[in-house]
Amino acid sequence: MTGLVRRIGRAGAHAFDEEDHAALAWQPRRVTASPRRAARSLIILGIRGVPATHGGFETFADRLARHLRGRGWDVTVYCQGSPTGRREEDLWEGVRRIHIPVRARGPWGTVEFDMRAAQDALKRPGTILTLGYNTGFLSAYLRLRGRVNLVNMDGLEWKRAKYRAITRALLWVNERLAAYSGNMLIADHPAIAAHLATRVSPVKTTVIPYGSDRLLDMSAAPLAGFGVEPGGFFTLIARPEPENSVLEIVRAFSRRRRGLKLLVLGAYDPAIPYHAAVLDAAGPDVVMPGAVYDRRIVDALRVHSIAYLHGHQVGGTNPSLVEALGAGNAIIAHDNRFNRWVAGRAALYFASEEQIFDHLNRLVSCEALRAELRAAAVTRWRAAFTWDKVLSGYEELIEAWSRRRSDARDARDQRGLFGDTIFAEQPAYG
């Protein structure tokens, strides 16, 4: 891991594409038992809860919590909302869940939940893993209270066009607070690590991407509900926002009848101008069934589609793109440094509506090209995005910090010192 941190530090000044894969090869070591085991206790903050119902962070937390519990860890996950209106604790898959009631609604309800969860977490022992920096001021609070807090820094949320100026400003401030106060920063993409190197020392950041399953032999039965057949449709799975290029993709697809469908998953409200524009642009071969959260259905749609269209322009390692690799999809993706590092040679890249149109025509007419892209997708997935690699990388990092804290506490106690001022300096993980 130390070698990886050093490579990230050296590479931070340039852009990343598929040629950087070898230079940034991420290969976590297997965690082995030490003669003197560290306290193996983890607290997860920053998500709505487990089991995952939607969202990449929830899916990741679901997988990590069960993985660590199976390896003997004590894992606590804070969950937003309580059916009784009181703080409640229960067990799910051996994982302790603490349900925190909130009064506020919408984004303010999330802020209230994060604040109450952070305060409650101070009463429990363990290393803290915070997913996201939207309430980065709480990372500073936890640091001042002497807690070890590892922060997954998500993407460049403050750059997203969907947010108003005041929201983007608050996200920018919270990103800095989380970067400065977290003991270790986790980036899911080398470009995010390079960005964080403009905030803090590169040795304070490590890269661990998102993971996905390898999807094989999925039943085609769920397709009937959408009026599509295996190999007769493309998929587009994204929030309906301008930065996800949904309108450009729908327009390009609707320019020609091909006897194929474009299945667009997501909730579209005609009262929202951008949503209305997408709906108006959709031709007769565009199918818009709404948001679909059933994992079995989404996986079947991925496996049986001709290709996946990915228009995300901002962010790090996007879960939907990683899942497309695991499904062995041919991919048409927006041309940016984030998507190029993730998909590599498994995608055709576009920067305009005209290029989307041309790529669709090429894929429809050339079976050999589709096969080439599918093989490249599986190869890229195996190289970097298996859950085994991702979860092992997180376990290695969390255990190292847990052991470091335990060793520091033992040394302090032997000196007869008390208090909780460990990690006044930001150490490099190694």
URVENDA-V867722 format. One line per field, one symbol per residue. ss: DSSP state (H for helix, E for strand, - for the rest). phi: phi as a letter, one per 40 degrees, with the letter a starting at -180 (. if undefined). psi: psi as a letter, one per 40 degrees, with the letter a starting at -180 (. if undefined). A space follows every 50 residues. Layout:
BEGIN
ss: ???
phi: ???
psi: ???
END
This chain:
BEGIN
ss: -HHHHHHHHHH------HHH--------------------EEEEE----- -----HHHHHHHHHHHHHHH---EEEEEEE-------EEEEE--EEEEEE -----HHHHHHHHHHHHHHHH-----EEEEE-----HHHHHHHH----EE EE----HHH-----HHHHHHHHHHHHHHHHH--EEEE--HHHHHHH---- -HHHEEE----E--------HHHHHH------EEEEE----HHH-HHHHH HHHH------EEEEE-------HHHHHHHHH----EEEEE----HHHHHH HHHH--EEEE--------HHHHHHHH---EEEEE--HHHHHHHHHHEEEE --HHHHHHHHHHHHH-HHHHHHHHHHHHHHHHHH-EHHHHHHHHHHHHHH HHHHHHHHHHHHHH----------------
phi: .cccdccccccccbcbacccdccbcbbccccbcbdbccccbbbbbgbcib ccbagccccccdccccccccbgccbbbcbcgaccgbcbbabbfgccbbcb cbccbgdccccdcccccccccccbchcbbbbhbdbccccccccccgccbc bccfbcdcccccccdccccccccccccccccccabbbcadccccccccbb cdccbbbbccbacccbfcccdccdcbgbbdgbabbbbaccbdcbfccccc cccccacbgbbbcbcicbbdccdcccccccccccccbbcgcbbccccccc ccccccabbbbcbbhbccdccccccccgccbbbccacccccccfccbcbb bacccddccdcccccbcccccccccccccccccabccdcccccccccccc cccccccccccccccgcbhabcgcccccca
psi: ddddddddddeeeiihadeedddfhhgiihhihidghihghhhhieidii ihdiiddddddddddddddeeeihhhhhhhihdeeihiiihhfehhhhhh iidiiadddddddddddddddeeiiiihhhhiedfdddddddddeeihhh hheaagdeehdeiidddddddddddddddddidhhhheidddddddeedi hdeehihhaiiiihhifhiededdeefiiheeiiihhiigideefddddd dddeehheeiihhhhihhheehddddddddehaeehhgeahhehdddddd dddeidihhheheiabhhddddddddefiihhihgidddddddbeeihii eiddddddddddddegdddddddddddddddddeeidddddddddddddd ddddddddddddddefiiagfifdihiih.
END
